[in-house]
């Protein structure tokens, strides 16, 4: 009985360590995603500022008439392509962030279920059994 109890405690400890490691991995990944989103936002702001300037030049509202219209239109289309690329990348990052959130939620539910299942069924009341079923 003592050996079985020790083995069970060791297994629980190892499981908790694995869960903690997985949480840390998700946390680091979430932080990386957050940094990338912030950098992306800065690049989008810079593109927006450049786009406004370019739009004014195309409309003739700017004093600088150094570039020809064809060149400015080319830059405008390049800018739109870059902006669309950044928006797609942002969408991908948001999906990754949502996946991490769901993985974290799943992990917490699994842990909660393990804790509920570790309790002997004879000690559980109907509310505990319903909660276990719901998880």
C-alpha positions as CSV (number, residue, x, y, z in Angstrom):
1,X,0.0,0.0,0.0
2,X,2.9,2.4,0.8
3,X,4.6,1.6,-2.4
4,X,1.4,2.2,-4.3
5,X,0.9,5.5,-2.6
6,X,4.5,6.6,-3.2
7,X,4.2,5.6,-6.9
8,X,0.9,7.5,-7.2
9,X,2.4,10.6,-5.6
10,X,5.4,10.5,-7.8
11,X,3.2,10.1,-10.8
12,X,1.1,13.1,-9.7
13,X,4.2,15.2,-9.1
14,X,5.6,14.3,-12.6
15,X,2.2,15.1,-14.1
16,X,2.1,18.5,-12.4
17,X,5.6,19.3,-13.7
18,X,4.6,18.4,-17.2
19,X,1.6,20.6,-17.0
20,X,3.7,23.4,-15.6
21,X,6.2,23.0,-18.5
22,X,3.3,23.0,-21.1
23,X,1.9,26.2,-19.5
24,X,5.3,27.9,-19.7
25,X,5.7,26.9,-23.3
26,X,2.2,28.4,-24.1
27,X,3.1,31.5,-22.1
28,X,6.3,32.0,-24.0
29,X,4.5,31.4,-27.3
30,X,1.8,33.8,-26.3
31,X,4.3,36.5,-25.4
32,X,6.1,36.0,-28.8
33,X,2.7,36.4,-30.6
34,X,2.0,39.5,-28.6
35,X,5.3,41.0,-29.5
36,X,4.8,40.2,-33.2
37,X,1.3,41.8,-33.1
38,X,2.8,45.0,-31.6
39,X,5.5,45.1,-34.3
40,X,2.9,44.5,-36.9
41,X,0.8,47.3,-35.6
42,X,3.8,49.7,-35.8
43,X,4.5,48.6,-39.4
44,X,0.8,49.1,-40.3
45,X,0.9,52.6,-38.7
46,X,4.0,53.5,-40.8
47,X,2.3,52.2,-44.0
48,X,-0.8,54.2,-43.2
49,X,1.2,57.4,-42.7
50,X,3.1,56.8,-46.0
51,X,-0.2,56.0,-47.7
52,X,-1.8,59.3,-46.6
53,X,1.3,61.2,-47.9
54,X,1.2,59.3,-51.2
55,X,-2.6,59.8,-51.6
56,X,-2.1,63.6,-51.2
57,X,0.6,63.5,-53.8
58,X,-1.6,61.6,-56.2
59,X,-4.4,64.1,-55.7
60,X,-2.0,67.0,-56.3
61,X,-2.4,68.3,-52.7
62,X,1.2,68.1,-52.0
63,X,3.9,70.5,-53.0
64,X,6.4,67.8,-54.1
65,X,5.8,67.1,-57.8
66,X,9.1,65.3,-58.2
67,X,7.6,61.9,-59.1
68,X,5.5,61.1,-62.1
69,X,2.0,59.7,-61.6
70,X,2.9,56.3,-62.9
71,X,5.6,55.8,-60.3
72,X,3.3,57.1,-57.5
73,X,0.5,54.6,-58.7
74,X,3.1,51.8,-58.6
75,X,4.1,52.7,-55.1
76,X,0.4,53.0,-54.1
77,X,-0.3,49.4,-55.4
78,X,2.8,48.1,-53.6
79,X,1.6,49.8,-50.4
80,X,-1.9,48.2,-50.7
81,X,-0.3,44.8,-51.4
82,X,1.9,45.2,-48.3
83,X,-1.0,46.3,-46.2
84,X,-3.0,43.3,-47.3
85,X,-0.1,41.0,-46.5
86,X,0.2,42.5,-43.0
87,X,-3.5,42.0,-42.4
88,X,-3.3,38.3,-43.4
89,X,-0.4,37.9,-41.1
90,X,-2.3,39.6,-38.3
91,X,-5.2,37.2,-38.8
92,X,-2.8,34.2,-38.6
93,X,-1.3,35.6,-35.4
94,X,-4.8,36.1,-33.9
95,X,-5.7,32.5,-34.8
96,X,-2.5,31.3,-33.1
97,X,-3.4,33.3,-30.0
98,X,-6.9,31.8,-29.9
99,X,-5.4,28.3,-30.3
100,X,-3.2,29.0,-27.3
101,X,-6.1,30.2,-25.3
102,X,-8.1,27.1,-26.1
103,X,-5.2,24.8,-25.3
104,X,-4.8,26.5,-22.0
105,X,-8.5,26.2,-21.2
106,X,-8.4,22.5,-22.2
107,X,-5.4,21.9,-20.0
108,X,-7.1,23.5,-17.0
109,X,-10.2,21.4,-17.6
110,X,-8.2,18.2,-17.8
111,X,-6.4,19.1,-14.5
112,X,-9.8,19.8,-12.9
113,X,-11.2,16.5,-14.2
114,X,-8.1,14.6,-12.9
115,X,-8.6,16.2,-9.5
116,X,-12.3,15.2,-9.5
117,X,-11.6,11.7,-10.6
118,X,-9.0,11.2,-7.9
119,X,-11.7,11.4,-5.3
120,X,-13.4,8.1,-4.5
121,X,-16.9,7.9,-6.0
122,X,-18.3,6.9,-2.7
123,X,-17.3,10.3,-1.3
124,X,-18.9,12.3,-4.0
125,X,-22.4,13.8,-3.8
126,X,-24.7,14.2,-6.8
127,X,-23.4,17.8,-7.5
128,X,-19.8,16.5,-7.7
129,X,-20.8,13.7,-10.1
130,X,-22.7,16.2,-12.3
131,X,-19.8,18.6,-12.3
132,X,-17.4,15.7,-13.3
133,X,-19.8,14.7,-16.1
134,X,-20.0,18.3,-17.3
135,X,-16.2,18.7,-17.4
